[in-house]
Amino acid sequence: MLRRSLAAALTAAALITPLAACSNGSASDGGGPVTLTYWLWDDKQQPAYQACADAFSKANPTITVKISQTAWDQYWQNLTTQLASGSAPDVWTDHASYYPQFVTSNQILDIQPYVDRDRVDLGRYQAGLADLFTKDGKRYGLPKDWDTMAVVYNTKLVKDTTGLDNLTWNPADGGTFEKAIAAATVDANGHHGSDPGFDKNHVKVYGFLPEWADGAQGQNGWGDLAASTGFTYLDKNPWGTHYNYDDARLADTINWFKHLIDAGYAPKFDKQSTLSRDAVMESGTGAFTIAGSWTIGTYLGDGAKQKYAFAPLPSGPTGRKSAINGLSDAIYAGTKHPDQAWAWVKYLGSPDCQNLVGDKAVVFPAVKSGTEKALAAHQAAGRDVHVFTDEATAPNGTFVLPITDHGNEVSQTVQDAIQSVVLGQAPAADALKKANDQVNALFK
């Protein structure tokens, strides 16, 4: 991974526009030093954003940014608690699936007046990201990064890589993707899933590892494949009010995943659910899974125990489709330092910060120049990650995950329904129809 020299970092810091509005902060600031609290959930990204915080504070000596990192699940629990108590961080890393609840609760600051005042160039971001965090003319964040999805595989367990760049899939027979999965599945006697003597009850290596704790989106698998059949989540996105989880194409997709379990190509839900897919892949007992670009460091980093490579998602009946998602940074509506918080958010969304982040190659920054730097860093380290950037720029190759009110309730309801299907407790069509009725009732 390329690392920027101290001189280069100081040069970047010198390019940051000092905080002209600092003297216009809230009365409680008194014109003195301000400490902003900033939360994020990814420990791998923390060093990159600490470098941004150091550069920002050097250019704005009266502002210190204190970064706190907490793992994903605890992060949202803590944030919800802090918001309820009126003691939330000044700025936090936000997710498109979560921010609608903050908008509805008036807990997040509209930054559009600042964007207009400072003439922030929204054209510098990856296409489709600038308006993810907007509603009714208001803006609740600047794009921070983006991710797309790909197939990751263990190069030792997947013997035949021919055709992996052009996999096909359909819910009826699984296409060449299922053939590859079957060939990579191995039972205790060394028989592959495609062999006549394969024993599905004694599997040593599973050909595919599904993600079942995937909410109502299926970003890590079923959502991408369902989208490749023509399935769409909503009547419109973002801010739709009618979900389509009762679509037969989604039921067919979930049934195919259940078929993988029944055939012995994927572990039973109650067997796999206690372990993360990353852990199973690292144990050498999983050949394929679907992962996002944020996992590049996990699979291609120096700490990986196995050898991996990435391949494009399979192409479905309507083509190859990948979820594209982007994060932003939110300002707490109750912050005592709105001007200083905006200055930090503006810097986080600037080329100055995102180029620093790109050099660290932990994510693909939203600013195009930051993505180029991340690609260069990956290439210099010998990591082939072009499938992610290729998909991001492919015509009609991506779709935006659902952004609506009631995100938490929708997520839990749909996830429970899908898990009931893979556990064999309900037919897919019935479970999804019931879940769809429940989530749509939330909007009436």
N, C-alpha and C positions, 0 to 999 in steps of 0.2 A: 504494500500500500504506500503510495506517495505521501510524504508528509511535508507540509509547507515549512520553510525555514523561518526562524524568528524574525529575520529582516523582512521577509515577505509578509508575515503576519502583522508586523508593525506598520508596514506600508499600507496594508488593507485598513488598519485601524485609523491611519491618518486620513484615509479617504472618507471616513464616516462623517456626515454632517453633524456638527455639534448640536445639542438640543436647544434650539432657539426658544422653545416654549417653556423652558424650565422655570423661569421666573413667574410664569403664569399658572403654576400648579395650585393645588388646593390651599386654602388658608392655613391648614394644619402643617403644611410643609415649612412655612416660615422662611422660604428661600434657602434652607439648609440642606444637608445631605439627606438623601432618600435611599432606602433599601427596598427593592422590589423582590417579592417572592415569586418564583417561577417553578412550575411543576411539570415533570415529564415522566413517562413510564418505562422507557427503554434504556437499560443500563449501558447498552452498547453505543447509544447516541449521546450519552451524557458528556463524554470528553469533548466531542465536537462542539456541543452547545456551550460548554464551559469556555472553549476557545473564543466563541462568539461573545460570551458575556465579558470576558477579559478585555477583548478589543473594544467592545461597546463602552465599558467603564473607563477605559483609557481616554476615549474621545469625549466622554461625559463624566468628568471626575466627581461630580456631586451625586452620581447614581451608582449604586452597587446592586448587582443582581445575585440573589441567593437561590441556587438551584436545588430542588429536592426531587429525588427519583424514588418511585414506588412501583412495584410490579403491577401488571395490567389489572387483575381483579381487585386488588386492594386499592389501587389508584382511584377507580371510580367510586368505590365505597367511601373512601376518605373524602373525595371531592364532594360527593352528595352530602355527607355529614357536615363538612365545613361550610358549604353553601347554605344549608339549613340553619346553621348557627350564626351566619353572618360573618364568618371569619375565613372566607375562601382566599386562595392565593391571588395576588394581583393579576397574574397571567398564568394560563395553563395551556398545555398541549391539548387540542380538541380534536374530536373525531366526528365525521359527518353523521354517524348514527346516533350520537349522543347530543349534539348541540341543539336540535329542535326543542328538547325539554328545557334547556336553559333559556331559549328564546321565549317559550310559553310562560316560564316563571319569571321573566324579566330579570334574569340573573347575569346576563351577558351584555356587554356594551356595544352599541351600534357605532362602528368606526367609519361609516361612510362620510360623515362630515370631515374627519381627519384626512381621509383618502382624497376627497375633493380639494381640501385646503392645500395639501402638500403635493397634489398632482402626481400621485403614485401611478407609475406605468404598469397597468395590469396586463399589457401585451407581452411582458417578459416571461410570463409563466407558461408552462406546458398547457397546450390547448385543452379546454374543458374544465380547468381547475378554478379559474378566477371567480366563477359564480356559484361554486358549490355551497358556499357559506353565506348566501344572500336570501332575503325574503322581503317582499313588498317594498323594494327600494332601499332596504337597510342591509348593511354588511356586517358580518360578525367574525371576520378573520381574513387574513391574507394567506395565500397558499404557502405551505411549508415544504411538502414533499409529495411524492406520488409512488404508487406501486401497482404492478400488474402481476399476473399469475403465470406459472409454467409447471411443467412436469419435472420433478427431480427424481433421479434414479441412482441406485448403487451400481457403479460400473463393474464391480466384481460379480454381482448377482445377475445382472442383465447381460447375458452372453452375446446376444445378437442385437446390435444397435442399428442394423439396416432398417431404414424406414422410420426411425424415431422422429426425424424432422418433419415427417408428413403423415402422422398418425390420423386415422379416421375414427369416428365414433357415431353410434346411433343406439337408441334404447332397446332396439329389437334384438340385435346380436352382438352389440358392443364394438363392432368394426375391428380394425387392426389393433386398436388400443386393448380390447379384451384379449386378443390373441397374444399380444406381448405380455400382458398380465398373467395369463395362463402359463405361458412358457417360462416365466420367472418364478412361478409358484413351485415349491418343492416339498414333498412329504418326507416323513421320517425314513423312508426306504430309498430316497433319492429319485423318486418318480416326479415328473413335472405335471402341472395341472392339465396339460394337453395330452398326457399319456393315458392309455386305456387302464393301467393299473393304479392310477393316482388314488391315494387314500385321503379324502377330504377331512377325516376326523383326526388325523395325526399329521399336522402340517408343521414343517420346520421353518420354511421361509414363505411368507405371504407375498403374493405378487403385488398387492395394492393395499395401502393403508388409508381408509377414509377418515374424514374429520366430521364427527357427529356433534360436537359442541360448537356449532357454527351459526347459531341464532336463526334469524329469518332470512339470511342473505346467502349462505352457502358459498361464500367467497373462496373457501379453500377446497372447492370440489363441485358439489351438486349444482350450485348456482351457475357456474361457468358452463357446465354441460347442458343444463336446462336452457340457458340463454342460446346455446347453439342449435336448439330445436325451434327457436322462435318464441319461446316463453318470455313474457315480460312481467315484472313484479306488480306494476301499478298502471292505473289509467293515465297518469302522467308522473314524471319524476324530474325534479324534486317536488315535494309538497302535494303529492296526489292524495286522494281520499278514498280510493277503492282499490283493494288488493285482488290479485288474481291467483291466489294459491290453490284454487280449485281447478286450475287448468289441467287437462288430461296429460299434457306434455310434461308437466312437472311430476305428476304421479308416475308416469312411465319412467322418468329419470330416476326417481327414488326407488322404484321397483328394480331397476337395473343394479343399483348399488346393493340392494338386498340380495339380488341374484348372486353377486360376487361373494357375499357371505355364505349363502346356501351352497355354492359350488366349492367352497373352501379356499377361494382365491383371496379373501379378506377375512380378518379376524371377526369373531362375533363381538357385538357392541359391548356386552357386559364383560368380555375378556380384555378388550383393548382400552376401555374407557378410563381405567386407572392409570394408564401410561400415556404420555404425550407421544405424538407421532415422531417427533424428533428423537426421543429416547429409543423408540422401537427401531427406527432407521439406524441409529448409532449402534444398536446391539447386533446389527447384521441380520435381522429377521424380517425385514421389509424391503422390497425391491423398488417399488414405485410409490410416489405420493404426489399430491399437487400442493405447491407452496408459492408464497409471494416473494417479491424481490427483497423484502425486509429480512429474509432468511439466508441471503447470499453468504453472509459472514458465518452463519451456523454450518452450512454445508460445504463451503469452499474455504473456510478459514483454517488457520494453522491448528486449531484445537479439534478439528473433526477427526474421529477415529476411523471412519470409512472414507472411501473415495467416491465422489459424486460428480454428476454432470446434470445440466439442465437441457430440456427439450421443449419445443413449443407445445401448448395444449393441443389436444386432438381437434380436428375439424369436424363439426357436426353437420346435420342436415342443412343448416343455413349458414355454415361457415365456422371459422374459429372465433370464439368470443371469450374475452377476458374481462373480469371486473377490473376497473381502474378506480383507485381510491386515493384520496389526498387528505392530509391533515392540515390544520391551521393552528394559530395561537389565539386564544380567547382572552379578552380583558374582562375581569370581574366588574359587574355594574356597580358594585359597592366599594371599589377601590378608592383609597384616599389620595391616590396619585395618578389620576387619569392621563395627564399630559406625559408624565414620565413613562407610564405603562405603554402608551401609544408609541413613544419614541423607541422603546425596546421592541415592540411588535413590528414596527416599521423596519427596524434593523434586521430582525429575524427574517422578514420577507424580502430583504434586499440582496442583490448580488454579492455585496461585501460579506455577509454572513453565509449565504448559501454556497458561495464558492469555497469558503473554509470548510463547510460541511461536506461538499463534494470531494474535496481533497482527501477526506477521511474515508470515503467510500463505504459508509455504513447505510446510506439510503440514497435514492435518487432525488436531489432537491427539485423543487417546483420551478425555480428559475432555470431557464434552458442552459445557461452557461455553467451552472452548478452540476447539471446532469452530464454535460460534456466532461467536466473535471472528474466526476465519479467514474465515468466510463474509462477515462484515461488511467485513473488509479487502478481500476480492476485489470485493465489490459497490462499495465506495467507489472502487476503481481501475478500475471498468468491466469487470471480468472476469466472464463468465457461466459459472459452474461448478456450477450446481445439479444437473446430471445425476449427479454423483458422490454428493452427499448424498441425492438422491432414491433412488438405487439402494441406498444403505446402509440406508435405512429401509423399503424396499419389502418387503411380506410375501413370504417365500420367494424373495427376489430375489438373495440372496448365498449363497455356499458357501465353506467353509474349505479352503484348500489342504492337501494331505496332510502330516501330521505323524507320522513314524514313525522307528524306528531305521533305520540303514543309508542315510540320506538321500543321502549323496554317491554311493554306488554305484548307487542307484536312479536318481538324476538323470542320471548319465553314460550308464547303460545305455539308458534310454528315449530320451534325446536322440540318441544315436548311431543308434538304430533309426529314429526319425522322420526324421533327416537322410538315412539310406540310402533311405528311401521317396521323399523329394522330389528326390533325386539320380537316381532311376530305377533304383536298384540292387536293390530288393526290393519285392514287393507289400506293401501296408500290413498286411493280415491276417497274413501270414507273419512279417514283421519284428516286429510287436507281440506276436504269440504267443510268439515266441522270447524277446523281451525280458521278457515277463511271467513266463515260466518261470524265467528267470535271477533276476529280482528276488525272486520268491516263494521261491526256493531259499535265499535269504539268511536267511529266517526259520525254517528247519527245523533 
